[in-house]
Amino acid sequence: MKQKIIKKLEKLNEETFQLYDSLSSLGEKELHDTSYGWSIIQVFNHLKMAEFGSVMYMKKKMKAGSEIPDFNVISSIRYFFIKGLLLSSLKWKAPSVVASPKGDHSLSEIMNEWKKIRELTKSYIEDYPEDLLGKAVYKHPLAGRLDLAHAIDSFILHQRHHVHQVSRIRKKINR
């Protein structure tokens, strides 16, 4: 089971670097342009911060061990609903904890930090106890309590959702 979750993380990495590579033709001015809301840099920083906060939360939550609630049918239904929202191009405000990402870094700096977070995430998954895989170790801001596999799925969906945002920004800056 953990191997399937690691495969999901690898897919997330692949999609992240495809998005990163697609921005190679943009200059710093375009990457930092906030004329239309968040800049592309802020979007990347938001995604990085959200993942880091999520992994740190799960690491802390692991200390509860078998006392962590099980991933249940209600959580599954809520997740299915949120999955639909994240796959859409609808816009809504980010949770306050990550609502105002900084835009003062370069894209390469953010990517270097993000790589380290992904290594931390992979290590976390590898060390995750098999007997806790069905536990709701992650608290999604909208879907509620999710297990580890659904947490990684939510990272993928979250990133894909923001690909729409990056596309909108690129269109507005004519790139």
N, C-alpha and C positions, 0 to 999 in steps of 0.2 A: 504493500500500500504506500509506504513512504517513497518508493521509487516512482510511483505515478505522480506524487506531489512534486517531487524533484523535476520530473519531466514538465510539469506545468510551469515551474519556476524557470526552466530553460526556455520554454516557449515565451514567457514574459520577457526574459532577457533578449531573445531574438527580436521580438516586436519593439522593444525599447531601442535597440541599436538600429533597427530599420528606420524608426522615426528620427533618431539622432542623425543618421546618414542623410536622410531626406532634407535636412536643414543645412547641409554643407554649402549651398549656394547663397545663404543669407549672411549679411554682415552683422557686426555688433549692433549697429544702429537699428536694424530691422528686428533683431532678436530682443532688443530692449524696448521697442516701441510700445507705449502704453496708451496710444491714441484711441484704442478701441476696447479698453478694459485692461485685463491682464496682458502682460507681454508674454512672448513664447518662453522667455527665461523664467518668468513667474510660474507658468504652467508646469515647466519641468521641475522647478523647486518645490511646488505644491505636491506633485506626485512623489518626489523623493522624500519629502517631510512626512507625507501620509503613510508611506510604507515604513519609514523608520519608526514613527510613533506606534504603528500597529505591531511591528515585530517586538518593540520594547514592552508593549502592553502584554503581548502573549508570553514573553519570557517571564514577566512578573507574575502573570496569572498561573503559570506552570507550577509555581510554589504550592498552590492549593491541591495539586495532584488529583486524586480520585474524587475530591470534593467539588471539582469543576462540574457544572451541570452537563447533562447529555445534550447533544444536538438532537432536536426533536422535530416533529411534524410542523408545528407552528413556525419554528425558525425556517424550516424548509420552504413553506408557503411564502413567508415574508421575503426570503432570499429570491425566490422565483419572480416576485413582483419587482423587486429592486433590480434584478438582472434585466428585466424588460426596460426599465427606466434608463439604466446605464447604457444599454445598447441603442437607445434613441439619441437623437441630437437635441433633446430638450435641455434647457438651461435652468439652473437653480443655484442658490447661494451655497457656498462651501460651509461646512461646519466651522464654528468660530475658532476652533483650535488650529485650523490651517487656512483660515479665510484671507489672510493677508500675507502671502509669501513674499519674501524679499526678491528683489530683482537686480541686486548689485553684484552678482557673480557672473563669470563667463560660463558658457555652456559646457566647456571642457572641465571646469572646476566642479560643476554640478554632477557631470557624468562620472568623474573620478570618485566623488563622495558616494554616488549612487552604486557604483561597482562594489564599494566596501559594504554598503548596506545589503546588497544582494548576496555577497559572500557570507555575511552574518546570518541572513535568512536561510541560506543553504545549510550552514552549520547547525542552525536551530532545528531545521527539519531532520537532518541526519541524526541528531541527538534526541529527537522527540521520542518518548516512550510509546511503543506499539500499543500498549493497553489503554492509552489515553487518546487514540486517534478518533474515537467517536464522541469525544468531549467537546463542548462549545467553548473553546479557549479564547476565541476572538469576539470582541464586541463591535460589530459594524454600526456606524452612527445611524443608519436607517433600517437595516435589515435585522439588527439585534444580534443575538448570540449565534456564532457559526463555529463549525469545526475547522481544523487546520486546512483541509482540502478546499473547503468553501472560502476560507480566508484568502488563499492564494488565487482562487478563481476571482474573488472580488478585486484583487490587485489588477488582474488582467482586464476585467471589465471597466474598472476605474480608469486605467490607462487608455483603453480603447475609446471611452467616453471623451477623454480630453484630446484625442486625436481629432475629433470633430471640431473642438475649440481651436486647435492649432491650424486646422484647415480654414476656418473662418477668418482667423487673424491673417493668414497668408493671403487669402483672397482680398482682404481689405488693404493690405500693403502691396498688393499687385505682385505677389511672389508665390 
